[in-house]
Amino acid sequence: MKIAVFASGTGSNFAAIIESIKSKKINNVEVVLLVSDRPDALAVRTAINESIPVFTFTAKDYPNKQAYEEEILEKVTQLEVDFIVLAGYMRLLGHVLLHAFDRKIINVHPSLLPAFAGKDAIGQALDYGVKVTGVTVHFVDEGMDTGPIIDQRAVTIDPKETRETLIKKIQEQEHKLLPEVIQRLANKEAVK
């Protein structure tokens, strides 16, 4: 299965996918492209170091979302991508990619959706004072973190939890769950 990973930041989930492939925790999966809306993102450096092709863009250089998504679609089509994995990609996808990859785009989100959708889910959980949050991998649809849930992992919030300690706990679960879901997709196992 050929995947394209979309990332906007440090790329810790991207690195976890690569490491899972190298260590054979994920089999029959190849990352054939990294797409980033931030040419200076650490994920881009990781891809270059791993000899993975990269496509970067700056949204404001295009007249609209459709224009840059058409260019992305051309790249993923040329590379015969089977699935798109959003791993810290901070843009909502538009109809161009959603239509072409219906039920073939997944996202990892740092909460137990539907709770705390959108930006700063970790901060939302801390501010709200919940005792449990977690990680969700879901199919992507037109909404913000509203697509069908594939799998989730709970993370307990300790009474003296800080933002930094909670981020670490959530990332540990993301780095396990996302590769597991990718393997299930590669195995064509039933997912919701």
N, C-alpha and C positions, 0 to 999 in steps of 0.2 A: 504494500500500500504506500503510495506516495503522498506525503503531506507537505503543505506550506504552513509555516508558523508565522503569525502576525504578532509583533511585539512593539511596544512604545518606550520601554524603559530598560531596567537593568537586565531583564531576560533571565531571571532565576528559574522560571518554569521552562523556558526554552533550553537552558543548560541542563535541567533535570531530564528533559526528553532526550537530549543528545547522550547524556550519561547512561540513561536506561537502555538506549539502543546499543551503545558500546559494551555495556555489561551484560547484554542479552536478556535483560528483564523485558524488553520489547523486541519481538522478532518479526521479521517480514515487514518492517516499516522503514522508510527512508525519508529523511527531511530533504526535500529538493529545492526549497526556497525559504528565505526569511524576508518578510515584508515589514517595513517600518516607516511610520510617518515622522520619525525623528532620526535624521541621518547621523546624529551624534550619540544615539542610544548605545548603551553597553552591549545590548543584544546584537547589534551590528558587528561590533568587534569580535564577539564570540563566534558569530557565523563566519566571518573572514578567517579567524584562527582555525576553524574547523573545515575550511574550504567548501562552505555551503554558499551557493549563490544568494545574492542580496539584491532586493529592489527597495530603494528608499525614495520617498517623495515628501514634498512639502505642500500641504493642502492648498495654501494660499497662492501657489503657482498655477493652479488650475481654475477654470471658470466656475466649476461646481463639483460636487461629490461624484456625480455620474461620470465626469471626464476622467478623474483619477481611478475610479473603480473599473472603467472600461480598459484602462491601461493595465491594471492589476489582473483583470480577467484574461487579457491577452497573454500575459506572462504565465499564469497558472494553467491556462489551456495548452500553451506550447509545451510545458513541462509535464503534461498529463497528470495533474494533481487530482487525487481521489478525495481528500478531505482537507479542510482548512481548520487550523487550531488557533484560536485566539488565546494568547498567553500574555496578558497584560497589555492588550491593544486598547488604547483609550479613545477609540472612535466608534460611533454606531455605524453598522454597515447599512448600505442602501440597497435598493431593489436590484441593481445590476448583479451584485455578488449573491444576494439572497435568492434570487430567481435561478441563477446558474448553478448554485450549490445548495438547493433545497434539501434540508435534513442531512447536509454534509459539511456543516460548520458547527464546531463546538467551542465553548468558552469555559474558562475556569473563573469562578467568582468567589471572593473571600467572605462568604456568609452562607447561612442556611436559607437559601431562597425559598419562598418569596420575601423573607425578611431582609431588610437592609440592601435593597437593590441600588444600583447606581454607584456614584463616586463615594469614596471614603467609607466603605462598609464597615471597616474595622473601627473607625472613629464613631460611626453611628451606633455600633454595638456597645462600645464603652460608654458613650453618652447616655444611652438608654438604660444601662445598668443590667443587661441580661446576664444570666449565669452561664449560658451556653451559646456559642456561635459556631462557625464552621466553614466548610468549603463545599461548593457545588460545582459540578460539571454539567452543563446543559447544552441542548441544541440552541442555536441562535435563530431568532425570528425578528420581526420588525420592531419589537419593543426593546426597552432597556432591561436586560436580564429577566425576560419573561418567557423564554422558550421552554419546551418540555425538559424536565429534569432527568438526567441520566443516572447520576449517583451523587451521594453526599457523605461527608464525614463531619462528625461533631467535634468541637474543641471546647473544653471547659475553660471558663474565665475565672481565674482565681481572684479572691477578694482584693489583693494588692497588685493586680495585673497592671502593667504599663502598656502603652501603645507598642513600644519596642518589643517587649516580651510576647505580646499577643501576635504581632506580625510574625515573629519567629515561629511560634507554634502553628499558626495558620499556614505559613509557607512550607513547613515540614509536611503537613497533610496534603497541600497542593502538589508537592513534588512526588508524593506517593500515588495520589488518586488520579491525577491527569495521565501519567504513563499507563496506569492500569486500564483506564477507559480507552485510551488509544489502542492498547493491545486487544481489548474486547472488540473494538470496531474492526481492527485488522483481521481478527478471527471470525468476523461476521456473526458474532454472538448477538443474541437478542438484546436490544436496549430499548427503553421506553420510547 
